[in-house]
Amino acid sequence: MRNRFELTLLITILLVLGIGTTIYKVKVLGFSFNPDKRETVWTVESRINFIADGGPIKIAMNLPDNSDGLIVTESLRQAPGYTVTRRVSEDGAKQIVWSRKDTPQGKQHIYYRANIFRRKSAEDFRKSEIPKALPKLSQPLRDTYLEAAENLIKKARNPENDTLKTGIAIINELNSPEKNPAAALLLEMPRDNGGRLGLACDLLTKAKIHSRIVKGLVLSRNNRNKKLSSYIEIFADKKWQLINPKTAEVENPDAFLLWQKNNEALLEIEGGSKARVRFSSLATKILANQAAIKGGLHKHSWLVDFSIYSLPISSQNAFKLLLLIPFGALIVVILRNLVGIQTAGTFMPILIALSFLQTTLVVGLILFLIVVCVGLILRALLSHLNLLLVPRISAILVFVITIYLAISVIGFKMGSEVGLNVTFFPMIIISWSIERMCVLWEEEGGKDVLIQGSGSLFTASVIYVLMQNNFIGNMTYAFPELLLVLLAIILMIGTYSGYRLSELRRFEPMGRE
């Protein structure tokens, strides 16, 4: 009873660790089960130009505000002589800070470049930003302007009380002052800050609609030396919706890199003047898992730092193949313990399947049958010599190598290089299998040899089909922690003591009785 409890506890721990880690990598790091899925990676570069005054310099630039919804795969901060740090400002904005204690003078250039992709859609990210109470107006409306604002809002109010349609109608009214005297009057009103966008947000606030001014880059096109574009966001249908102030159309938030919200300062500079920031962006597509791996390495995620992805490329390629072997072992366990298929050894089908990966299935089956059949004939000749086990196995090994050489030479002389693939078969396993089959033939007969031989080839073929599948290959490489789940499944099968599928027909009369 105690052993049963310990086994159940171990299986539960393995399942929780394997499945939990996989879910974390998908949800947080951006890994994908689809090996062909691609992500659009944006290379965003900002260039800061300013004139140094000759004293210590400190420059702080805001980073994209929706960076929690983005994964940075790599970044470059090109500023010789400057110390680079990160910080969070008093209003919660993430900033990158360049500082220098010596006294440079004249024109200075600083570059910041980042390759980023979205971990989740911007729309989903904005759903989590629930606005608080309506803000105060940036500039009070009085007298004639107040009356004009109320008339404009009344005209734009949607009969169905649709917040988004009302907000768009207000922006449209401001965009057509020649058709609306109230809009023309409001646009002529002196304003201390905000301009037309500030007026639009004040009118939206007056209409009890949450709104804010945002600035960012439109990523749907390549930008070069551009300023940040200003947009208006309206909170409607439980999410922030991006509105183009010029056309009053709803924009795709995934194509917009949000950089500033409300009145955040883009750049703060000490010890310099005439600072100017220009942005450029370029889009490329790479595999989603490749982007996630780069992002994990950039963030120093321990799941990526202490994993196969931190190894040299040559070692990674070797482990890609090794990680497939446990899936082959699972197939052997299922076919032997649950289905009841007999094989010549436990691991021979796995090794044969690995050989099939190099030779292809049909060629591999033909070469395997030739080697084993010739080997059985030669082994039968040795049986009359009454040799001891070790010399007999060694002799079979020499026979197998000689068969390999003969097949390769004859095939090559006949103008075919297919025979050269025979060297991929594990000669030690083949030699031992020939010995076991010959002993089995002598003790049980040719029928059992045929059953185990065909069962081994069938199992190897199933494992081969599994191993060459791109989806399985991606699963083992991107989620090696799923080996814990495989181990848990193997342990569960190991406790099964019921009928195998092949035994159901055999014991079916007992069930009727």
URNOR-V587079 format. One record per run of one state. SS is the DSSP state (~ for helix, > for strand, _ for the rest). FROM is the first residue (numbers start at 1). LEN is the number of residues. Records with the same first field share a line. If there is no record, write none. Layout:
SS=FROM-LEN ; FROM-LEN
This chain:
_=1-1 ; 30-8 ; 54-3 ; 63-4 ; 79-4 ; 89-5 ; 101-4 ; 119-3 ; 128-15 ; 157-6 ; 176-5 ; 188-7 ; 207-4 ; 219-4 ; 227-2 ; 237-2 ; 244-6 ; 251-2 ; 262-5 ; 271-1 ; 300-2 ; 306-2 ; 311-2 ; 340-8 ; 360-1 ; 386-3 ; 414-4 ; 425-2 ; 444-2 ; 468-2 ; 479-3 ; 495-6 ; 505-3 ; 513-1
~=2-28 ; 67-3 ; 122-6 ; 143-14 ; 163-13 ; 181-7 ; 195-12 ; 253-3 ; 288-12 ; 302-4 ; 308-3 ; 313-27 ; 348-12 ; 361-25 ; 389-25 ; 418-7 ; 427-17 ; 446-22 ; 470-9 ; 482-13 ; 501-4 ; 508-5
>=38-16 ; 57-6 ; 70-9 ; 83-6 ; 94-7 ; 105-14 ; 211-8 ; 223-4 ; 229-8 ; 239-5 ; 250-1 ; 256-6 ; 267-4 ; 272-16
